[in-house]
Amino acid sequence: MRTNARECAYKIIFANLFHPADDATKRSVYKANELSEEDAAFADKLVDEVSAHLTELCEIIDKYAIGFSNERMFPADKSALLLALAEINYVEDVPDIVAVDEAVGLSKRYSTEKSTGFINGILAAYLANEKKGN
């Protein structure tokens, strides 16, 4: 299930903020969450897209997280935003609303109560301004 794959990708993205995760770490996370090969491949794609576009994604976060540079942001919130922005921009078969909903769900599970609105607000502003051509 892609929700589990996203959660695994989220955990790896979070870990990468502190120290790059190696293949053994990824396999361990996937095994602990009982991901299928298809779901593991999807999680890998998400992690790879975040890694490949990290600078660009952080610039988006800085632009829309008014008053919170990505360096000051809670790592749990930053990880959810990186994941969602990577899905929105680089994963064709995922509707934007699904990426937002999944990021908000991760923030409910792993971050603070205020983080849900913060993440939703940033992603909504990004979609309204960038994806609509404004």
N, CA, C and O atoms as a GROMACS GRO file, in nm:
protein
  536
    1MET      N    1   0.085  -0.118   0.000
    1MET     CA    2   0.000   0.000   0.000
    1MET      C    3   0.089   0.124   0.000
    1MET      O    4   0.185   0.132   0.076
    2ARG      N    5   0.057   0.219  -0.084
    2ARG     CA    6   0.143   0.337  -0.099
    2ARG      C    7   0.154   0.421   0.028
    2ARG      O    8   0.256   0.488   0.049
    3THR      N    9   0.053   0.419   0.112
    3THR     CA   10   0.063   0.494   0.238
    3THR      C   11   0.180   0.442   0.320
    3THR      O   12   0.256   0.520   0.377
    4ASN      N   13   0.194   0.311   0.328
    4ASN     CA   14   0.307   0.253   0.402
    4ASN      C   15   0.439   0.286   0.334
    4ASN      O   16   0.539   0.312   0.401
    5ALA      N   17   0.440   0.285   0.202
    5ALA     CA   18   0.562   0.320   0.128
    5ALA      C   19   0.600   0.465   0.157
    5ALA      O   20   0.718   0.496   0.176
    6ARG      N   21   0.500   0.554   0.160
    6ARG     CA   22   0.528   0.694   0.191
    6ARG      C   23   0.583   0.709   0.333
    6ARG      O   24   0.675   0.786   0.356
    7GLU      N   25   0.526   0.635   0.424
    7GLU     CA   26   0.573   0.645   0.562
    7GLU      C   27   0.719   0.599   0.572
    7GLU      O   28   0.798   0.659   0.645
    8CYS      N   29   0.753   0.494   0.500
    8CYS     CA   30   0.892   0.448   0.499
    8CYS      C   31   0.982   0.554   0.435
    8CYS      O   32   1.090   0.584   0.487
    9ALA      N   33   0.938   0.609   0.323
    9ALA     CA   34   1.016   0.715   0.258
    9ALA      C   35   1.034   0.833   0.352
    9ALA      O   36   1.142   0.891   0.361
   10TYR      N   37   0.928   0.868   0.422
   10TYR     CA   38   0.932   0.978   0.520
   10TYR      C   39   1.039   0.951   0.626
   10TYR      O   40   1.117   1.040   0.659
   11LYS      N   41   1.042   0.832   0.677
   11LYS     CA   42   1.141   0.796   0.780
   11LYS      C   43   1.283   0.807   0.727
   11LYS      O   44   1.374   0.853   0.797
   12ILE      N   45   1.302   0.764   0.603
   12ILE     CA   46   1.436   0.770   0.543
   12ILE      C   47   1.474   0.915   0.513
   12ILE      O   48   1.588   0.954   0.536
   13ILE      N   49   1.381   0.993   0.462
   13ILE     CA   50   1.407   1.135   0.437
   13ILE      C   51   1.442   1.205   0.568
   13ILE      O   52   1.535   1.285   0.573
   14PHE      N   53   1.368   1.174   0.673
   14PHE     CA   54   1.396   1.230   0.806
   14PHE      C   55   1.538   1.193   0.849
   14PHE      O   56   1.614   1.279   0.892
   15ALA      N   57   1.574   1.066   0.837
   15ALA     CA   58   1.708   1.021   0.876
   15ALA      C   59   1.815   1.089   0.793
   15ALA      O   60   1.921   1.124   0.844
   16ASN      N   61   1.787   1.108   0.664
   16ASN     CA   62   1.884   1.173   0.575
   16ASN      C   63   1.914   1.317   0.613
   16ASN      O   64   2.018   1.371   0.577
   17LEU      N   65   1.824   1.381   0.686
   17LEU     CA   66   1.849   1.518   0.732
   17LEU      C   67   1.964   1.522   0.831
   17LEU      O   68   2.027   1.626   0.849
   18PHE      N   69   1.991   1.409   0.895
   18PHE     CA   70   2.097   1.401   0.995
   18PHE      C   71   2.220   1.326   0.946
   18PHE      O   72   2.333   1.366   0.974
   19HIS      N   73   2.197   1.218   0.873
   19HIS     CA   74   2.306   1.134   0.823
   19HIS      C   75   2.251   1.051   0.708
   19HIS      O   76   2.147   0.987   0.722
   20PRO      N   77   2.320   1.051   0.595
   20PRO     CA   78   2.266   0.975   0.480
   20PRO      C   79   2.240   0.828   0.512
   20PRO      O   80   2.326   0.759   0.566
   21ALA      N   81   2.122   0.783   0.478
   21ALA     CA   82   2.084   0.644   0.500
   21ALA      C   83   2.146   0.557   0.391
   21ALA      O   84   2.143   0.592   0.273
   22ASP      N   85   2.201   0.446   0.431
   22ASP     CA   86   2.259   0.354   0.332
   22ASP      C   87   2.153   0.251   0.292
   22ASP      O   88   2.043   0.249   0.346
   23ASP      N   89   2.190   0.164   0.197
   23ASP     CA   90   2.095   0.064   0.148
   23ASP      C   91   2.050  -0.032   0.258
   23ASP      O   92   1.935  -0.076   0.257
   24ALA      N   93   2.139  -0.064   0.350
   24ALA     CA   94   2.102  -0.155   0.459
   24ALA      C   95   1.995  -0.092   0.548
   24ALA      O   96   1.904  -0.160   0.594
   25THR      N   97   2.006   0.038   0.572
   25THR     CA   98   1.906   0.109   0.652
   25THR      C   99   1.772   0.108   0.581
   25THR      O  100   1.668   0.082   0.642
   26LYS      N  101   1.775   0.137   0.451
   26LYS     CA  102   1.650   0.136   0.374
   26LYS      C  103   1.586  -0.002   0.379
   26LYS      O  104   1.466  -0.014   0.406
   27ARG      N  105   1.664  -0.105   0.353
   27ARG     CA  106   1.608  -0.242   0.354
   27ARG      C  107   1.550  -0.275   0.491
   27ARG      O  108   1.446  -0.342   0.500
   28SER      N  109   1.616  -0.231   0.596
   28SER     CA  110   1.568  -0.257   0.731
   28SER      C  111   1.432  -0.189   0.755
   28SER      O  112   1.342  -0.249   0.813
   29VAL      N  113   1.420  -0.066   0.711
   29VAL     CA  114   1.293   0.007   0.726
   29VAL      C  115   1.184  -0.061   0.645
   29VAL      O  116   1.072  -0.077   0.693
   30TYR      N  117   1.216  -0.101   0.523
   30TYR     CA  118   1.117  -0.165   0.438
   30TYR      C  119   1.074  -0.299   0.495
   30TYR      O  120   0.956  -0.334   0.494
   31LYS      N  121   1.170  -0.374   0.545
   31LYS     CA  122   1.139  -0.505   0.602
   31LYS      C  123   1.053  -0.491   0.728
   31LYS      O  124   0.956  -0.565   0.746
   32ALA      N  125   1.088  -0.396   0.814
   32ALA     CA  126   1.012  -0.375   0.938
   32ALA      C  127   0.868  -0.336   0.908
   32ALA      O  128   0.778  -0.365   0.987
   33ASN      N  129   0.846  -0.270   0.795
   33ASN     CA  130   0.711  -0.227   0.758
   33ASN      C  131   0.646  -0.320   0.656
   33ASN      O  132   0.539  -0.290   0.604
   34GLU      N  133   0.712  -0.431   0.629
   34GLU     CA  134   0.660  -0.536   0.542
   34GLU      C  135   0.616  -0.483   0.405
   34GLU      O  136   0.507  -0.514   0.356
   35LEU      N  137   0.702  -0.402   0.344
   35LEU     CA  138   0.671  -0.348   0.212
   35LEU      C  139   0.690  -0.455   0.105
   35LEU      O  140   0.784  -0.534   0.111
   36SER      N  141   0.602  -0.454   0.009
   36SER     CA  142   0.619  -0.539  -0.109
   36SER      C  143   0.731  -0.479  -0.194
   36SER      O  144   0.775  -0.366  -0.170
   37GLU      N  145   0.776  -0.554  -0.293
   37GLU     CA  146   0.880  -0.501  -0.383
   37GLU      C  147   0.830  -0.377  -0.455
   37GLU      O  148   0.905  -0.281  -0.474
   38GLU      N  149   0.705  -0.378  -0.495
   38GLU     CA  150   0.646  -0.263  -0.565
   38GLU      C  151   0.644  -0.140  -0.475
   38GLU      O  152   0.678  -0.030  -0.519
   39ASP      N  153   0.603  -0.158  -0.350
   39ASP     CA  154   0.598  -0.046  -0.257
   39ASP      C  155   0.738   0.003  -0.221
   39ASP      O  156   0.760   0.123  -0.205
   40ALA      N  157   0.833  -0.089  -0.208
   40ALA     CA  158   0.971  -0.050  -0.180
   40ALA      C  159   1.026   0.032  -0.297
   40ALA      O  160   1.099   0.129  -0.275
   41ALA      N  161   0.992  -0.007  -0.419
   41ALA     CA  162   1.037   0.068  -0.536
   41ALA      C  163   0.976   0.209  -0.536
   41ALA      O  164   1.043   0.306  -0.571
   42PHE      N  165   0.849   0.220  -0.495
   42PHE     CA  166   0.785   0.351  -0.487
   42PHE      C  167   0.852   0.436  -0.379
   42PHE      O  168   0.879   0.554  -0.401
   43ALA      N  169   0.880   0.378  -0.263
   43ALA     CA  170   0.949   0.450  -0.157
   43ALA      C  171   1.087   0.496  -0.203
   43ALA      O  172   1.127   0.609  -0.177
   44ASP      N  173   1.159   0.408  -0.272
   44ASP     CA  174   1.290   0.445  -0.326
   44ASP      C  175   1.278   0.564  -0.422
   44ASP      O  176   1.360   0.655  -0.419
   45LYS      N  177   1.175   0.561  -0.507
   45LYS     CA  178   1.154   0.671  -0.601
   45LYS      C  179   1.135   0.802  -0.527
   45LYS      O  180   1.193   0.904  -0.565
   46LEU      N  181   1.054   0.801  -0.422
   46LEU     CA  182   1.031   0.923  -0.345
   46LEU      C  183   1.159   0.974  -0.281
   46LEU      O  184   1.189   1.093  -0.288
   47VAL      N  185   1.233   0.884  -0.219
   47VAL     CA  186   1.359   0.922  -0.154
   47VAL      C  187   1.457   0.976  -0.258
   47VAL      O  188   1.524   1.076  -0.235
   48ASP      N  189   1.464   0.909  -0.371
   48ASP     CA  190   1.556   0.952  -0.478
   48ASP      C  191   1.518   1.089  -0.532
   48ASP      O  192   1.605   1.172  -0.558
   49GLU      N  193   1.389   1.114  -0.550
   49GLU     CA  194   1.344   1.244  -0.601
   49GLU      C  195   1.378   1.355  -0.502
   49GLU      O  196   1.421   1.464  -0.542
   50VAL      N  197   1.358   1.329  -0.374
   50VAL     CA  198   1.393   1.430  -0.272
   50VAL      C  199   1.544   1.455  -0.277
   50VAL      O  200   1.587   1.571  -0.275
   51SER      N  201   1.623   1.351  -0.283
   51SER     CA  202   1.768   1.367  -0.288
   51SER      C  203   1.813   1.443  -0.412
   51SER      O  204   1.899   1.531  -0.404
   52ALA      N  205   1.756   1.408  -0.526
   52ALA     CA  206   1.795   1.470  -0.652
   52ALA      C  207   1.757   1.618  -0.660
   52ALA      O  208   1.824   1.696  -0.728
   53HIS      N  209   1.651   1.656  -0.592
   53HIS     CA  210   1.598   1.793  -0.605
   53HIS      C  211   1.596   1.866  -0.471
   53HIS      O  212   1.518   1.960  -0.452
   54LEU      N  213   1.681   1.825  -0.378
   54LEU     CA  214   1.677   1.880  -0.242
   54LEU      C  215   1.691   2.032  -0.240
   54LEU      O  216   1.615   2.100  -0.171
   55THR      N  217   1.785   2.086  -0.313
   55THR     CA  218   1.806   2.232  -0.312
   55THR      C  219   1.681   2.304  -0.361
   55THR      O  220   1.636   2.400  -0.298
   56GLU      N  221   1.626   2.259  -0.472
   56GLU     CA  222   1.505   2.320  -0.527
   56GLU      C  223   1.387   2.309  -0.430
   56GLU      O  224   1.313   2.405  -0.410
   57LEU      N  225   1.370   2.192  -0.370
   57LEU     CA  226   1.260   2.172  -0.276
   57LEU      C  227   1.275   2.260  -0.152
   57LEU      O  228   1.177   2.314  -0.101
   58CYS      N  229   1.397   2.275  -0.104
   58CYS     CA  230   1.422   2.362   0.012
   58CYS      C  231   1.394   2.508  -0.024
   58CYS      O  232   1.346   2.585   0.061
   59GLU      N  233   1.424   2.548  -0.147
   59GLU     CA  234   1.392   2.684  -0.191
   59GLU      C  235   1.241   2.708  -0.192
   59GLU      O  236   1.195   2.816  -0.155
   60ILE      N  237   1.166   2.608  -0.232
   60ILE     CA  238   1.019   2.619  -0.230
   60ILE      C  239   0.972   2.635  -0.086
   60ILE      O  240   0.888   2.720  -0.056
   61ILE      N  241   1.026   2.553   0.003
   61ILE     CA  242   0.988   2.562   0.144
   61ILE      C  243   1.020   2.701   0.198
   61ILE      O  244   0.937   2.762   0.265
   62ASP      N  245   1.139   2.751   0.169
   62ASP     CA  246   1.177   2.885   0.216
   62ASP      C  247   1.083   2.993   0.163
   62ASP      O  248   1.052   3.089   0.233
   63LYS      N  249   1.040   2.977   0.040
   63LYS     CA  250   0.951   3.077  -0.021
   63LYS      C  251   0.814   3.080   0.045
   63LYS      O  252   0.755   3.186   0.063
   64TYR      N  253   0.762   2.963   0.082
   64TYR     CA  254   0.625   2.954   0.132
   64TYR      C  255   0.612   2.940   0.283
   64TYR      O  256   0.503   2.961   0.337
   65ALA      N  257   0.717   2.907   0.352
   65ALA     CA  258   0.712   2.895   0.497
   65ALA      C  259   0.754   3.028   0.558
   65ALA      O  260   0.865   3.041   0.610
   66ILE      N  261   0.666   3.124   0.551
   66ILE     CA  262   0.697   3.259   0.593
   66ILE      C  263   0.731   3.260   0.742
   66ILE      O  264   0.654   3.215   0.827
   67GLY      N  265   0.850   3.312   0.771
   67GLY     CA  266   0.896   3.320   0.909
   67GLY      C  267   0.967   3.196   0.958
   67GLY      O  268   1.018   3.194   1.070
   68PHE      N  269   0.972   3.091   0.877
   68PHE     CA  270   1.040   2.967   0.914
   68PHE      C  271   1.126   2.920   0.798
   68PHE      O  272   1.077   2.856   0.706
   69SER      N  273   1.256   2.951   0.802
   69SER     CA  274   1.343   2.898   0.698
   69SER      C  275   1.352   2.747   0.716
   69SER      O  276   1.326   2.696   0.825
   70ASN      N  277   1.386   2.678   0.610
   70ASN     CA  278   1.392   2.532   0.622
   70ASN      C  279   1.498   2.488   0.721
   70ASN      O  280   1.491   2.377   0.773
   71GLU      N  281   1.598   2.574   0.750
   71GLU     CA  282   1.699   2.540   0.849
   71GLU      C  283   1.643   2.544   0.992
   71GLU      O  284   1.692   2.473   1.080
   72ARG      N  285   1.541   2.627   1.015
   72ARG     CA  286   1.481   2.641   1.148
   72ARG      C  287   1.363   2.547   1.172
   72ARG      O  288   1.316   2.533   1.285
   73MET      N  289   1.318   2.485   1.068
   73MET     CA  290   1.197   2.404   1.074
   73MET      C  291   1.221   2.273   1.149
   73MET      O  292   1.331   2.217   1.146
   74PHE      N  293   1.116   2.225   1.218
   74PHE     CA  294   1.123   2.093   1.279
   74PHE      C  295   1.157   1.991   1.171
   74PHE      O  296   1.096   1.993   1.064
   75PRO      N  297   1.252   1.903   1.196
   75PRO     CA  298   1.286   1.802   1.094
   75PRO      C  299   1.166   1.717   1.052
   75PRO      O  300   1.158   1.676   0.936
   76ALA      N  301   1.075   1.689   1.144
   76ALA     CA  302   0.957   1.609   1.108
   76ALA      C  303   0.870   1.684   1.007
   76ALA      O  304   0.818   1.624   0.913
   77ASP      N  305   0.854   1.815   1.025
   77ASP     CA  306   0.775   1.895   0.932
   77ASP      C  307   0.846   1.909   0.798
   77ASP      O  308   0.784   1.897   0.693
   78LYS      N  309   0.975   1.934   0.803
   78LYS     CA  310   1.053   1.948   0.680
   78LYS      C  311   1.048   1.820   0.598
   78LYS      O  312   1.036   1.825   0.475
   79SER      N  313   1.056   1.707   0.664
   79SER     CA  314   1.051   1.578   0.595
   79SER      C  315   0.917   1.558   0.524
   79SER      O  316   0.913   1.513   0.410
   80ALA      N  317   0.809   1.593   0.592
   80ALA     CA  318   0.676   1.580   0.531
   80ALA      C  319   0.661   1.673   0.411
   80ALA      O  320   0.604   1.635   0.308
   81LEU      N  321   0.712   1.795   0.424
   81LEU     CA  322   0.705   1.890   0.312
   81LEU      C  323   0.791   1.844   0.195
   81LEU      O  324   0.747   1.851   0.080
   82LEU      N  325   0.911   1.797   0.222
   82LEU     CA  326   0.997   1.748   0.114
   82LEU      C  327   0.930   1.634   0.040
   82LEU      O  328   0.931   1.630  -0.083
   83LEU      N  329   0.873   1.542   0.114
   83LEU     CA  330   0.805   1.428   0.054
   83LEU      C  331   0.690   1.473  -0.035
   83LEU      O  332   0.679   1.431  -0.150
   84ALA      N  333   0.604   1.558   0.018
   84ALA     CA  334   0.487   1.604  -0.058
   84ALA      C  335   0.529   1.684  -0.181
   84ALA      O  336   0.473   1.664  -0.290
   85LEU      N  337   0.624   1.773  -0.166
   85LEU     CA  338   0.667   1.854  -0.280
   85LEU      C  339   0.732   1.769  -0.388
   85LEU      O  340   0.714   1.796  -0.507
   86ALA      N  341   0.805   1.667  -0.348
   86ALA     CA  342   0.863   1.575  -0.447
   86ALA      C  343   0.753   1.501  -0.522
   86ALA      O  344   0.760   1.486  -0.644
   87GLU      N  345   0.651   1.456  -0.450
   87GLU     CA  346   0.539   1.388  -0.516
   87GLU      C  347   0.464   1.481  -0.610
   87GLU      O  348   0.433   1.444  -0.723
   88ILE      N  349   0.437   1.602  -0.564
   88ILE     CA  350   0.363   1.699  -0.645
   88ILE      C  351   0.439   1.730  -0.775
   88ILE      O  352   0.379   1.741  -0.882
   89ASN      N  353   0.568   1.745  -0.764
   89ASN     CA  354   0.646   1.791  -0.878
   89ASN      C  355   0.705   1.681  -0.967
   89ASN      O  356   0.730   1.704  -1.085
   90TYR      N  357   0.726   1.562  -0.912
   90TYR     CA  358   0.802   1.461  -0.988
   90TYR      C  359   0.738   1.324  -0.999
   90TYR      O  360   0.794   1.235  -1.062
   91VAL      N  361   0.621   1.306  -0.940
   91VAL     CA  362   0.554   1.176  -0.950
   91VAL      C  363   0.421   1.200  -1.023
   91VAL      O  364   0.326   1.254  -0.967
   92GLU      N  365   0.419   1.159  -1.148
   92GLU     CA  366   0.307   1.190  -1.237
   92GLU      C  367   0.175   1.124  -1.196
   92GLU      O  368   0.069   1.184  -1.213
   93ASP      N  369   0.181   1.004  -1.142
   93ASP     CA  370   0.056   0.929  -1.118
   93ASP      C  371  -0.005   0.953  -0.980
   93ASP      O  372  -0.095   0.879  -0.939
   94VAL      N  373   0.042   1.055  -0.908
   94VAL     CA  374  -0.015   1.087  -0.778
   94VAL      C  375  -0.083   1.224  -0.786
   94VAL      O  376  -0.016   1.324  -0.814
   95PRO      N  377  -0.214   1.229  -0.764
   95PRO     CA  378  -0.282   1.359  -0.762
   95PRO      C  379  -0.226   1.448  -0.651
   95PRO      O  380  -0.190   1.400  -0.543
   96ASP      N  381  -0.219   1.578  -0.677
   96ASP     CA  382  -0.164   1.671  -0.579
   96ASP      C  383  -0.234   1.660  -0.445
   96ASP      O  384  -0.169   1.664  -0.340
   97ILE      N  385  -0.366   1.647  -0.446
   97ILE     CA  386  -0.441   1.640  -0.321
   97ILE      C  387  -0.404   1.519  -0.238
   97ILE      O  388  -0.407   1.524  -0.115
   98VAL      N  389  -0.368   1.410  -0.303
   98VAL     CA  390  -0.324   1.289  -0.231
   98VAL      C  391  -0.191   1.316  -0.164
   98VAL      O  392  -0.172   1.278  -0.048
   99ALA      N  393  -0.099   1.382  -0.234
   99ALA     CA  394   0.031   1.414  -0.175
   99ALA      C  395   0.014   1.503  -0.052
   99ALA      O  396   0.080   1.483   0.050
  100VAL      N  397  -0.075   1.601  -0.063
  100VAL     CA  398  -0.100   1.691   0.051
  100VAL      C  399  -0.162   1.614   0.167
  100VAL      O  400  -0.118   1.626   0.281
  101ASP      N  401  -0.263   1.536   0.138
  101ASP     CA  402  -0.332   1.459   0.241
  101ASP      C  403  -0.237   1.364   0.314
  101ASP      O  404  -0.242   1.351   0.436
  102GLU      N  405  -0.152   1.298   0.239
  102GLU     CA  406  -0.056   1.205   0.301
  102GLU      C  407   0.044   1.280   0.388
  102GLU      O  408   0.079   1.232   0.496
  103ALA      N  409   0.091   1.396   0.343
  103ALA     CA  410   0.185   1.475   0.423
  103ALA      C  411   0.121   1.522   0.553
  103ALA      O  412   0.183   1.520   0.659
  104VAL      N  413  -0.003   1.565   0.543
  104VAL     CA  414  -0.076   1.608   0.663
  104VAL      C  415  -0.094   1.490   0.759
  104VAL      O  416  -0.079   1.504   0.880
  105GLY      N  417  -0.127   1.375   0.704
  105GLY     CA  418  -0.141   1.255   0.787
  105GLY      C  419  -0.012   1.219   0.859
  105GLY      O  420  -0.014   1.181   0.976
  106LEU      N  421   0.100   1.231   0.789
  106LEU     CA  422   0.230   1.203   0.853
  106LEU      C  423   0.258   1.304   0.963
  106LEU      O  424   0.312   1.268   1.068
  107SER      N  425   0.222   1.430   0.940
  107SER     CA  426   0.245   1.530   1.043
  107SER      C  427   0.158   1.504   1.166
  107SER      O  428   0.201   1.530   1.279
  108LYS      N  429   0.038   1.455   1.145
  108LYS     CA  430  -0.048   1.420   1.259
  108LYS      C  431   0.016   1.310   1.342
  108LYS      O  432   0.005   1.309   1.465
  109ARG      N  433   0.081   1.218   1.274
  109ARG     CA  434   0.139   1.103   1.343
  109ARG      C  435   0.274   1.133   1.407
  109ARG      O  436   0.305   1.082   1.514
  110TYR      N  437   0.355   1.216   1.342
  110TYR     CA  438   0.494   1.231   1.386
  110TYR      C  439   0.534   1.370   1.433
  110TYR      O  440   0.647   1.390   1.478
  111SER      N  441   0.444   1.468   1.426
  111SER     CA  442   0.484   1.602   1.464
  111SER      C  443   0.386   1.661   1.565
  111SER      O  444   0.312   1.589   1.632
  112THR      N  445   0.386   1.792   1.574
  112THR     CA  446   0.304   1.859   1.674
  112THR      C  447   0.164   1.887   1.620
  112THR      O  448   0.139   1.874   1.500
  113GLU      N  449   0.076   1.925   1.707
  113GLU     CA  450  -0.061   1.955   1.668
  113GLU      C  451  -0.068   2.072   1.570
  113GLU      O  452  -0.149   2.071   1.478
  114LYS      N  453   0.016   2.172   1.590
  114LYS     CA  454   0.017   2.289   1.503
  114LYS      C  455   0.079   2.260   1.366
  114LYS      O  456   0.056   2.334   1.271
  115SER      N  457   0.156   2.155   1.358
  115SER     CA  458   0.225   2.123   1.233
  115SER      C  459   0.130   2.088   1.120
  115SER      O  460   0.160   2.115   1.004
  116THR      N  461   0.018   2.030   1.152
  116THR     CA  462  -0.077   1.990   1.049
  116THR      C  463  -0.123   2.110   0.967
  116THR      O  464  -0.119   2.106   0.844
  117GLY      N  465  -0.165   2.215   1.034
  117GLY     CA  466  -0.208   2.336   0.964
  117GLY      C  467  -0.093   2.406   0.893
  117GLY      O  468  -0.111   2.460   0.784
  118PHE      N  469   0.023   2.404   0.954
  118PHE     CA  470   0.143   2.464   0.896
  118PHE      C  471   0.176   2.397   0.763
  118PHE      O  472   0.197   2.465   0.662
  119ILE      N  473   0.182   2.266   0.763
  119ILE     CA  474   0.215   2.190   0.642
  119ILE      C  475   0.106   2.207   0.537
  119ILE      O  476   0.136   2.230   0.420
  120ASN      N  477  -0.018   2.195   0.578
  120ASN     CA  478  -0.129   2.212   0.485
  120ASN      C  479  -0.126   2.351   0.422
  120ASN      O  480  -0.149   2.366   0.302
  121GLY      N  481  -0.099   2.452   0.503
  121GLY     CA  482  -0.095   2.590   0.454
  121GLY      C  483   0.015   2.612   0.351
  121GLY      O  484  -0.008   2.676   0.248
  122ILE      N  485   0.132   2.561   0.378
  122ILE     CA  486   0.245   2.577   0.285
  122ILE      C  487   0.213   2.508   0.153
  122ILE      O  488   0.232   2.566   0.046
  123LEU      N  489   0.165   2.386   0.161
  123LEU     CA  490   0.136   2.311   0.039
  123LEU      C  491   0.020   2.373  -0.039
  123LEU      O  492   0.024   2.377  -0.162
  124ALA      N  493  -0.081   2.420   0.030
  124ALA     CA  494  -0.194   2.485  -0.037
  124ALA      C  495  -0.149   2.614  -0.107
  124ALA      O  496  -0.190   2.641  -0.220
  125ALA      N  497  -0.066   2.692  -0.040
  125ALA     CA  498  -0.016   2.815  -0.100
  125ALA      C  499   0.070   2.784  -0.223
  125ALA      O  500   0.061   2.852  -0.325
  126TYR      N  501   0.153   2.683  -0.211
  126TYR     CA  502   0.237   2.643  -0.324
  126TYR      C  503   0.150   2.602  -0.443
  126TYR      O  504   0.172   2.648  -0.556
  127LEU      N  505   0.053   2.517  -0.418
  127LEU     CA  506  -0.034   2.471  -0.527
  127LEU      C  507  -0.112   2.586  -0.589
  127LEU      O  508  -0.128   2.593  -0.711
  128ALA      N  509  -0.162   2.677  -0.505
  128ALA     CA  510  -0.240   2.789  -0.555
  128ALA      C  511  -0.155   2.883  -0.640
  128ALA      O  512  -0.204   2.937  -0.740
  129ASN      N  513  -0.031   2.903  -0.603
  129ASN     CA  514   0.053   3.001  -0.672
  129ASN      C  515   0.137   2.942  -0.784
  129ASN      O  516   0.155   3.005  -0.888
  130GLU      N  517   0.188   2.824  -0.766
  130GLU     CA  518   0.282   2.768  -0.864
  130GLU      C  519   0.215   2.674  -0.964
  130GLU      O  520   0.245   2.679  -1.084
  131LYS      N  521   0.127   2.592  -0.918
  131LYS     CA  522   0.068   2.492  -1.005
  131LYS      C  523  -0.048   2.548  -1.088
  131LYS      O  524  -0.088   2.487  -1.187
  132LYS      N  525  -0.101   2.660  -1.048
  132LYS     CA  526  -0.214   2.720  -1.121
  132LYS      C  527  -0.166   2.828  -1.217
  132LYS      O  528  -0.246   2.891  -1.286
  133GLY      N  529  -0.034   2.848  -1.221
  133GLY     CA  530   0.021   2.946  -1.314
  133GLY      C  531   0.015   3.089  -1.267
  133GLY      O  532   0.033   3.180  -1.348
  134ASN      N  533  -0.012   3.113  -1.139
  134ASN     CA  534  -0.019   3.249  -1.086
  134ASN      C  535   0.118   3.306  -1.055
  134ASN      O  536   0.129   3.420  -1.010
   0.00000   0.00000   0.00000
